[in-house]
Amino acid sequence: MNLKRTLLAAGVALTALVTTAGAPVAAQGPHTGPEKPTVVLVHGAFADSSSWNGVITDLRRAGYPVIAPANPLRGLHGDAEYLSSVLDSIEGPVILAGHSYGGSVITQAAAGDRDVKALVYIASFQLDAGESTAELAAKYPGGELGPALDAVPFPAADGTTGTDLYVQQDEFRRVFAADVPRRTTTLLAATQRPIAESALNDTATRAAWKTIPSWALITTEDLTIPADSMRFMSERAGSHTTEIKASHAVAVSRPHVVSDLIERAARTTVR
């Protein structure tokens, strides 16, 4: 009797195996659709990749693979080459977002990259060839970052002396992150990454937004990049533009707004 039961069970199992092997793929589970694009988030000056933490949490919850590399902040062309190497390591479509000076970097790095399907500028710069970040930051009045900066010399690799720029810690919240809780801005000010002054004066040679669809988030309470400067750049680029009452540190203070805009760009361009 035990042997009979064993043989019967084996026969049922074998029948199930054959049936499954011959069934169409759809019978093995629901179709999940195409894989979502990888979102690459590029921070700007006076910040690091952790400034995207809230945005990353939202995007991962929505099923997006996310990478937030460290932007070297040493020079526009070197920073763009570094970002290009990160993009080359990713298979499949990419949605590329940049905050502040990070926008300058993505504009240079993404030109000619067929895998980059959308550019998302978050309180950011959209340079054209021949323009510098510093030039566009000063194009319209309203920015208050300059007087709040400290210049610190550093030894460059070629033996010369460069200049790093830091936001004065007692001015950091006012000019950079006025809508972020003071306890958080105290930490952001202490851990800020400086940018080489020369990086802000480097001129772009390419403008990816001329061939890649773009989205822009303009922060109307921004004292780092005047809102009119951002409007000028986004209108020139034909970007899908959203305005929000927020400080320059909008990825920290309003991460859901930022992640929603990135998802909108992804849904529109990757099908």
MIROKOL-390003 format. One record per atom (N, C-alpha, C): x, y, z; residue in three letters. Coordinates in pm, whole numbers, padded with zeros to 5 digits, always signed. Layout:
XYZala
...
REM end
This chain:
+00084-00120+00000met
+00000+00000+00000met
+00086+00124+00000met
+00192+00126+00081asn
+00281+00243+00084asn
+00348+00263-00049asn
+00388+00148-00115leu
+00453+00159-00246leu
+00355+00215-00348leu
+00230+00172-00341lys
+00129+00220-00435lys
+00109+00370-00421lys
+00101+00417-00295arg
+00083+00561-00271arg
+00202+00639-00325arg
+00323+00583-00307thr
+00443+00651-00354thr
+00444+00665-00505thr
+00407+00552-00574leu
+00404+00555-00720leu
+00296+00651-00772leu
+00183+00656-00703leu
+00075+00746-00743leu
+00119+00891-00729leu
+00185+00924-00619ala
+00232+01061-00596ala
+00335+01101-00700ala
+00424+01004-00735ala
+00525+01034-00835ala
+00461+01060-00971ala
+00355+00985-01004gly
+00286+01005-01130gly
+00220+01141-01137gly
+00157+01185-01028val
+00094+01318-01024val
+00198+01427-01041val
+00312+01411-00973ala
+00418+01510-00983ala
+00473+01519-01123ala
+00492+01401-01188leu
+00545+01400-01324leu
+00447+01465-01420leu
+00316+01441-01403thr
+00215+01503-01489thr
+00216+01654-01474thr
+00229+01702-01351ala
+00233+01846-01326ala
+00355+01910-01390ala
+00470+01838-01382leu
+00594+01889-01440leu
+00583+01902-01591leu
+00528+01798-01656val
+00514+01802-01802val
+00418+01912-01843val
+00306+01927-01771thr
+00208+02030-01803thr
+00269+02169-01792thr
+00346+02193-01685thr
+00409+02322-01665thr
+00512+02351-01773thr
+00590+02248-01810ala
+00693+02269-01910ala
+00635+02306-02044ala
+00516+02254-02075gly
+00457+02282-02204gly
+00368+02404-02205gly
+00346+02466-02090ala
+00255+02579-02082ala
+00322+02705-02132ala
+00245+02803-02180pro
+00303+02930-02221pro
+00359+03004-02101pro
+00451+03099-02128val
+00518+03172-02020val
+00419+03242-01930val
+00312+03299-01989ala
+00216+03375-01910ala
+00153+03292-01801ala
+00144+03158-01821ala
+00082+03073-01721ala
+00169+03056-01598ala
+00296+03095-01608gln
+00387+03074-01495gln
+00388+03193-01400gln
+00317+03298-01430gly
+00313+03414-01341gly
+00271+03536-01420gly
+00228+03643-01352pro
+00182+03763-01421pro
+00296+03834-01491pro
+00267+03895-01605his
+00367+03972-01678his
+00390+04104-01605his
+00513+04138-01576thr
+00543+04257-01498thr
+00579+04377-01583thr
+00583+04362-01715gly
+00614+04475-01801gly
+00763+04499-01809gly
+00804+04602-01887pro
+00946+04630-01904pro
+01010+04675-01773pro
+01139+04651-01762glu
+01210+04694-01642glu
+01217+04846-01638glu
+01214+04901-01520lys
+01219+05047-01506lys
+01361+05097-01530lys
+01374+05221-01578pro
+01506+05275-01602pro
+01580+05300-01471pro
+01711+05302-01481thr
+01792+05338-01365thr
+01795+05489-01351thr
+01771+05538-01232val
+01777+05681-01204val
+01915+05712-01145val
+01984+05806-01207val
+02115+05849-01157val
+02100+05992-01106val
+02136+06013-00980leu
+02119+06142-00911leu
+02255+06204-00885leu
+02274+06327-00932val
+02404+06394-00922val
+02391+06518-00835val
+02459+06517-00721his
+02451+06631-00630his
+02538+06747-00680his
+02518+06861-00620gly
+02595+06979-00656gly
+02694+07018-00550gly
+02735+07145-00553ala
+02832+07196-00457ala
+02770+07208-00318ala
+02856+07201-00217phe
+02819+07221-00077phe
+02723+07113-00027phe
+02724+06998-00094ala
+02636+06886-00057ala
+02709+06757-00088ala
+02645+06646-00058asp
+02697+06515-00098asp
+02579+06427-00137asp
+02606+06302-00168ser
+02500+06215-00220ser
+02388+06190-00119ser
+02417+06207+00010ser
+02313+06185+00111ser
+02201+06289+00102ser
+02225+06400+00031ser
+02120+06500+00015ser
+02002+06444-00066ser
+02023+06333-00135trp
+01917+06268-00213trp
+01844+06159-00134trp
+01875+06140-00007asn
+01824+06023+00065asn
+01672+06009+00059asn
+01600+06118+00081gly
+01454+06110+00077gly
+01402+06076-00062gly
+01466+06130-00164val
+01429+06103-00303val
+01456+05957-00337val
+01572+05907-00294ile
+01608+05767-00318ile
+01506+05673-00255ile
+01465+05703-00133thr
+01366+05619-00064thr
+01237+05611-00145thr
+01190+05724-00196asp
+01067+05726-00276asp
+01083+05645-00404asp
+01193+05666-00475leu
+01213+05601-00604leu
+01229+05451-00589leu
+01302+05408-00487arg
+01319+05264-00465arg
+01186+05200-00427arg
+01107+05270-00350arg
+00975+05217-00315arg
+00888+05200-00439arg
+00910+05287-00538ala
+00834+05278-00663ala
+00895+05179-00762ala
+01005+05115-00723gly
+01063+05010-00806gly
+01176+05052-00898gly
+01228+05173-00881tyr
+01337+05220-00967tyr
+01473+05185-00909tyr
+01563+05130-00989pro
+01702+05120-00945pro
+01760+05263-00938pro
+01840+05290-00836val
+01892+05425-00816val
+02041+05420-00785val
+02115+05513-00845ile
+02257+05534-00813ile
+02276+05682-00788ile
+02344+05717-00680ala
+02375+05857-00649ala
+02525+05868-00628ala
+02601+05879-00736pro
+02748+05882-00724pro
+02798+06010-00660pro
+02920+06003-00609ala
+02984+06122-00552ala
+03038+06209-00666ala
+02991+06331-00674asn
+03038+06426-00773asn
+03172+06482-00723asn
+03281+06471-00799pro
+03412+06516-00748pro
+03419+06665-00714pro
+03346+06750-00788leu
+03346+06895-00763leu
+03483+06959-00782leu
+03560+06903-00875arg
+03695+06954-00899arg
+03707+07036-01027arg
+03621+07009-01125gly
+03626+07080-01253gly
+03518+07026-01342gly
+03454+07113-01420leu
+03338+07070-01498leu
+03371+06953-01590leu
+03482+06960-01662his
+03512+06856-01760his
+03554+06725-01694his
+03635+06733-01591gly
+03672+06612-01519gly
+03555+06549-01448gly
+03468+06633-01390asp
+03349+06581-01322asp
+03256+06513-01422asp
+03242+06573-01542ala
+03157+06515-01645ala
+03214+06384-01697ala
+03346+06377-01711glu
+03408+06252-01756glu
+03387+06142-01653glu
+03398+06179-01526tyr
+03373+06080-01420tyr
+03229+06029-01427tyr
+03133+06122-01441leu
+02993+06081-01450leu
+02970+05993-01573leu
+03035+06026-01684ser
+03021+05944-01805ser
+03066+05800-01780ser
+03171+05785-01700ser
+03218+05649-01669ser
+03115+05573-01586ser
+03044+05644-01498val
+02937+05581-01421val
+02824+05540-01514val
+02786+05628-01605leu
+02678+05597-01700leu
+02714+05479-01788leu
+02840+05470-01827asp
+02884+05359-01913asp
+02873+05225-01842asp
+02872+05226-01709ser
+02865+05100-01634ser
+02722+05049-01617ser
+02624+05126-01662ile
+02483+05093-01642ile
+02425+05037-01771ile
+02357+04924-01762glu
+02289+04868-01878glu
+02145+04916-01881glu
+02098+04951-02001gly
+01959+04992-02016gly
+01940+05142-02004gly
+01814+05185-02012pro
+01783+05328-02011pro
+01812+05393-01876pro
+01843+05523-01884val
+01879+05600-01765val
+01799+05730-01761val
+01751+05766-01644ile
+01696+05900-01618ile
+01801+05971-01533ile
+01849+06083-01581leu
+01963+06152-01518leu
+01916+06284-01457leu
+01934+06297-01325ala
+01890+06418-01254ala
+02009+06485-01188ala
+02009+06618-01191gly
+02117+06693-01128gly
+02062+06808-01045gly
+02125+06830-00931his
+02088+06943-00845his
+02199+07047-00850his
+02161+07174-00869ser
+02255+07285-00864ser
+02368+07267-00966ser
+02494+07271-00923tyr
+02606+07249-01015tyr
+02599+07110-01079tyr
+02532+07017-01014gly
+02513+06885-01075gly
+02442+06894-01209gly
+02358+06997-01228gly
+02294+07018-01356gly
+02394+07053-01465gly
+02495+07133-01430ser
+02601+07165-01525ser
+02672+07038-01568ser
+02697+06949-01472val
+02771+06826-01501val
+02690+06733-01590val
+02561+06714-01562ile
+02482+06623-01644ile
+02465+06678-01784ile
+02458+06810-01798thr
+02445+06872-01929thr
+02565+06840-02017thr
+02683+06842-01958gln
+02806+06812-02032gln
+02820+06661-02055gln
+02791+06582-01952ala
+02820+06438-01957ala
+02725+06361-02047ala
+02599+06400-02054ala
+02498+06319-02122ala
+02491+06341-02272ala
+02557+06445-02322ala
+02549+06475-02465ala
+02599+06356-02547ala
+02515+06307-02637gly
+02552+06195-02721gly
+02531+06058-02660gly
+02484+06050-02536asp
+02461+05922-02470asp
+02318+05876-02499asp
+02304+05775-02583arg
+02171+05730-02626arg
+02092+05663-02515arg
+02159+05618-02411asp
+02088+05550-02302asp
+02020+05649-02207asp
+02062+05774-02209val
+01999+05875-02123val
+01872+05923-02192val
+01759+05891-02133lys
+01630+05919-02195lys
+01568+06050-02149lys
+01609+06100-02033ala
+01554+06227-01983ala
+01654+06292-01888ala
+01654+06424-01890leu
+01733+06504-01797leu
+01637+06575-01704leu
+01666+06571-01574val
+01580+06637-01476val
+01667+06734-01396val
+01634+06861-01406tyr
+01712+06967-01341tyr
+01639+07013-01216tyr
+01702+06992-01102ile
+01643+07025-00972ile
+01714+07148-00916ile
+01646+07264-00920ala
+01708+07390-00875ala
+01850+07398-00930ala
+01859+07402-01062ser
+01983+07360-01127ser
+02023+07450-01242ser
+02140+07416-01300phe
+02194+07489-01415phe
+02180+07405-01541phe
+02140+07473-01649gln
+02129+07411-01781gln
+02217+07492-01876gln
+02346+07463-01875leu
+02441+07541-01952leu
+02426+07516-02101leu
+02462+07617-02180asp
+02483+07600-02323asp
+02634+07603-02347asp
+02676+07555-02462ala
+02819+07556-02494ala
+02873+07699-02485ala
+02987+07713-02419gly
+03049+07843-02402gly
+03010+07916-02276gly
+02917+07860-02198glu
+02872+07924-02075glu
+02931+07855-01952glu
+02943+07931-01844ser
+02992+07875-01718ser
+02881+07880-01613ser
+02897+07800-01509thr
+02801+07799-01398thr
+02796+07935-01330thr
+02913+07994-01305ala
+02918+08125-01238ala
+02848+08231-01320ala
+02865+08226-01451glu
+02803+08326-01540glu
+02652+08323-01529glu
+02593+08203-01533leu
+02447+08193-01529leu
+02393+08217-01389leu
+02473+08188-01286ala
+02428+08216-01150ala
+02412+08366-01128ala
+02492+08445-01199ala
+02490+08591-01181ala
+02410+08663-01289ala
+02343+08589-01375lys
+02274+08651-01489lys
+02160+08741-01445lys
+02093+08704-01335tyr
+01983+08784-01282tyr
+02008+08814-01134tyr
+01954+08924-01083pro
+01974+08958-00941pro
+01895+08864-00850pro
+01933+08862-00725gly
+01859+08785-00625gly
+01941+08679-00555gly
+02055+08643-00612gly
+02141+08545-00546gly
+02221+08608-00433gly
+02230+08536-00322glu
+02302+08587-00205glu
+02412+08492-00160glu
+02450+08400-00246leu
+02550+08301-00208leu
+02690+08361-00201leu
+02727+08444-00297gly
+02864+08494-00306gly
+02921+08549-00176gly
+02854+08644-00111pro
+02908+08701+00013pro
+02914+08600+00129pro
+02842+08487+00114ala
+02837+08388+00222ala
+02944+08280+00206ala
+03033+08294+00108leu
+03134+08193+00081leu
+03267+08226+00146leu
+03335+08123+00191asp
+03474+08133+00236asp
+03563+08063+00135asp
+03675+08127+00103ala
+03772+08070+00010ala
+03888+08010+00088ala
+03920+07883+00057val
+04026+07812+00128val
+04124+07754+00025val
+04251+07793+00030pro
+04347+07739-00068pro
+04375+07591-00043pro
+04403+07518-00152phe
+04440+07377-00138phe
+04546+07345-00243phe
+04635+07248-00214pro
+04737+07211-00312pro
+04679+07124-00423pro
+04697+07166-00547ala
+04647+07089-00660ala
+04747+06981-00699ala
+04699+06881-00774ala
+04784+06767-00810ala
+04902+06808-00897ala
+04888+06918-00973asp
+04997+06960-01060asp
+05097+07051-00992asp
+05083+07066-00861gly
+05178+07148-00785gly
+05135+07293-00767gly
+05030+07335-00836thr
+04979+07470-00818thr
+04885+07474-00697thr
+04833+07591-00670thr
+04739+07607-00559thr
+04601+07642-00613thr
+04503+07566-00570gly
+04365+07594-00609gly
+04291+07660-00494gly
+04163+07690-00519thr
+04079+07753-00417thr
+03950+07675-00402thr
+03924+07629-00281asp
+03798+07564-00249asp
+03701+07667-00192asp
+03574+07651-00223leu
+03471+07739-00171leu
+03379+07663-00077leu
+03357+07719+00041tyr
+03265+07665+00141tyr
+03160+07771+00172tyr
+03039+07728+00207val
+02940+07821+00261val
+02968+07838+00409val
+02976+07962+00454gln
+02997+07988+00597gln
+02886+07918+00677gln
+02926+07848+00780gln
+02829+07764+00850gln
+02715+07844+00911gln
+02742+07965+00958asp
+02634+08043+01018asp
+02542+08108+00914asp
+02579+08095+00785glu
+02495+08147+00678glu
+02431+08033+00596glu
+02470+07911+00624phe
+02429+07798+00541phe
+02277+07785+00533phe
+02211+07789+00646arg
+02066+07769+00643arg
+01996+07882+00569arg
+02036+08005+00591arg
+01968+08119+00530arg
+01977+08117+00377arg
+02095+08094+00323val
+02113+08108+00179val
+02095+07976+00103val
+02099+07863+00172phe
+02099+07735+00103phe
+01980+07647+00138phe
+01934+07652+00262ala
+01835+07553+00307ala
+01739+07611+00410ala
+01678+07724+00376ala
+01597+07797+00474ala
+01474+07721+00519ala
+01424+07626+00438asp
+01303+07551+00475asp
+01335+07412+00529asp
+01460+07389+00565val
+01502+07263+00627val
+01519+07287+00776val
+01475+07193+00863pro
+01489+07214+01008pro
+01632+07249+01048pro
+01643+07338+01146arg
+01775+07389+01187arg
+01868+07276+01232arg
+01815+07177+01300arg
+01900+07066+01346arg
+01964+06995+01227arg
+01889+06982+01118thr
+01941+06916+00998thr
+02042+07004+00927thr
+02010+07134+00916thr
+02103+07222+00844thr
+02235+07238+00917thr
+02234+07225+01049thr
+02359+07230+01123thr
+02451+07115+01079thr
+02392+06997+01060leu
+02470+06882+01013leu
+02513+06901+00867leu
+02422+06952+00783leu
+02455+06974+00642leu
+02568+07074+00628leu
+02567+07177+00708ala
+02672+07279+00701ala
+02807+07222+00742ala
+02807+07137+00844ala
+02933+07080+00893ala
+02990+06977+00798ala
+02904+06908+00723thr
+02951+06799+00635thr
+02955+06840+00487thr
+02932+06965+00457gln
+02929+07010+00318gln
+03061+06980+00248gln
+03051+06949+00119arg
+03170+06926+00037arg
+03198+07051-00044arg
+03319+07103-00037pro
+03350+07226-00110pro
+03364+07200-00259pro
+03353+07306-00337ile
+03375+07298-00480ile
+03496+07384-00515ile
+03577+07338-00607ala
+03689+07419-00655ala
+03632+07538-00731ala
+03680+07656-00698glu
+03630+07777-00763glu
+03641+07768-00915glu
+03747+07706-00962ser
+03768+07695-01107ser
+03656+07616-01175ser
+03594+07522-01102ala
+03486+07443-01160ala
+03367+07531-01198ala
+03343+07634-01119leu
+03231+07723-01146leu
+03259+07814-01266leu
+03386+07830-01297asn
+03424+07916-01410asn
+03452+07839-01538asn
+03458+07705-01530asp
+03478+07624-01650asp
+03359+07640-01744asp
+03386+07645-01874thr
+03279+07661-01972thr
+03243+07527-02035thr
+03114+07508-02056ala
+03065+07386-02120ala
+03101+07384-02267ala
+03118+07266-02320thr
+03142+07250-02464thr
+03026+07181-02533thr
+02934+07126-02454arg
+02819+07054-02509arg
+02695+07084-02426arg
+02578+07064-02483ala
+02453+07088-02411ala
+02356+06975-02442ala
+02348+06879-02350ala
+02267+06758-02375ala
+02119+06789-02390ala
+02071+06897-02329trp
+01928+06928-02336trp
+01882+06963-02477trp
+01976+06984-02568lys
+01937+07014-02706lys
+01884+06891-02779lys
+01918+06773-02731thr
+01875+06649-02797thr
+01801+06553-02705thr
+01802+06579-02575ile
+01738+06489-02477ile
+01626+06566-02408ile
+01505+06510-02397pro
+01396+06579-02328pro
+01434+06614-02185pro
+01387+06730-02139ser
+01426+06775-02005ser
+01308+06825-01924ser
+01323+06812-01795trp
+01227+06862-01695trp
+01304+06951-01599trp
+01238+07053-01545ala
+01306+07145-01453ala
+01216+07179-01336ala
+01273+07178-01217leu
+01204+07222-01096leu
+01267+07353-01052leu
+01187+07459-01052ile
+01235+07593-01016ile
+01190+07625-00874ile
+01285+07661-00791thr
+01258+07692-00650thr
+01250+07843-00633thr
+01131+07893-00603thr
+01108+08037-00605thr
+01163+08111-00483thr
+01197+08038-00375glu
+01254+08101-00256glu
+01406+08079-00250glu
+01465+08054-00363asp
+01607+08016-00372asp
+01695+08139-00364asp
+01788+08141-00270leu
+01885+08250-00258leu
+02023+08210-00311leu
+02034+08088-00362thr
+02160+08040-00420thr
+02161+08061-00571thr
+02054+08018-00640ile
+02036+08045-00783ile
+01906+08125-00796ile
+01911+08246-00846pro
+01787+08323-00861pro
+01686+08249-00948pro
+01559+08256-00909ala
+01455+08187-00985ala
+01451+08235-01130ala
+01479+08363-01153asp
+01477+08414-01290asp
+01587+08351-01375asp
+01700+08319-01315ser
+01806+08250-01388ser
+01759+08110-01428ser
+01693+08041-01336met
+01642+07908-01367met
+01534+07914-01474met
+01447+08015-01466arg
+01342+08029-01567arg
+01403+08052-01705arg
+01503+08138-01711phe
+01569+08165-01839phe
+01623+08036-01899phe
+01692+07957-01819met
+01753+07834-01870met
+01649+07731-01910met
+01545+07715-01830ser
+01444+07612-01862ser
+01362+07651-01984ser
+01332+07778-01998glu
+01256+07823-02115glu
+01339+07804-02242glu
+01467+07838-02234arg
+01555+07823-02350arg
+01565+07676-02391arg
+01568+07587-02292ala
+01582+07444-02321ala
+01451+07378-02359ala
+01339+07449-02345gly
+01209+07387-02372gly
+01175+07281-02270gly
+01219+07299-02148ser
+01196+07199-02043ser
+01051+07200-01996ser
+01003+07084-01951his
+00874+07076-01882his
+00900+07129-01740his
+00842+07243-01709thr
+00883+07317-01589thr
+00776+07320-01482thr
+00821+07299-01358thr
+00735+07310-01241thr
+00800+07409-01144thr
+00720+07496-01085glu
+00771+07589-00985glu
+00716+07552-00848glu
+00800+07570-00747ile
+00761+07537-00611ile
+00821+07639-00515ile
+00747+07673-00413lys
+00796+07764-00309lys
+00885+07684-00216lys
+01014+07690-00241ala
+01111+07611-00163ala
+01248+07675-00174ala
+01337+07633-00085ser
+01475+07680-00086ser
+01556+07601-00188ser
+01684+07632-00195his
+01773+07562-00287his
+01785+07414-00251his
+01772+07381-00123ala
+01786+07242-00078ala
+01655+07167-00088ala
+01588+07179-00201val
+01454+07124-00217val
+01453+06971-00212val
+01562+06907-00252ala
+01566+06760-00245ala
+01562+06711-00101ala
+01605+06797-00008val
+01601+06763+00134val
+01467+06804+00194val
+01420+06924+00161ser
+01298+06975+00224ser
+01171+06921+00161ser
+01174+06890+00030arg
+01054+06842-00040arg
+01088+06724-00130arg
+01137+06616-00072pro
+01180+06502-00156pro
+01070+06442-00240pro
+00945+06443-00191his
+00836+06382-00267his
+00809+06458-00396his
+00821+06589-00392val
+00802+06670-00513val
+00909+06636-00615val
+01032+06621-00567val
+01145+06590-00655val
+01127+06451-00716val
+01096+06352-00634ser
+01080+06216-00686ser
+00961+06207-00782ser
+00854+06281-00755asp
+00739+06281-00847asp
+00778+06333-00984asp
+00860+06439-00988leu
+00902+06495-01117leu
+00991+06396-01192leu
+01079+06329-01120ile
+01166+06230-01184ile
+01083+06114-01239ile
+00985+06069-01162glu
+00899+05960-01211glu
+00818+06003-01333glu
+00774+06129-01335arg
+00701+06180-01450arg
+00788+06176-01575arg
+00915+06216-01560ala
+01007+06212-01673ala
+01028+06068-01719ala
+01039+05976-01624ala
+01060+05836-01658ala
+00940+05776-01731ala
+00820+05804-01680arg
+00699+05749-01744arg
+00679+05804-01884arg
+00719+05928-01905thr
+00698+05992-02034thr
+00796+05941-02140thr
+00915+05910-02100thr
+01021+05882-02199thr
+01057+05735-02212thr
+01025+05654-02113val
+01060+05512-02118val
+00932+05432-02112val
+00899+05363-02220arg
+00771+05289-02229arg
+00799+05141-02257arg
REM end
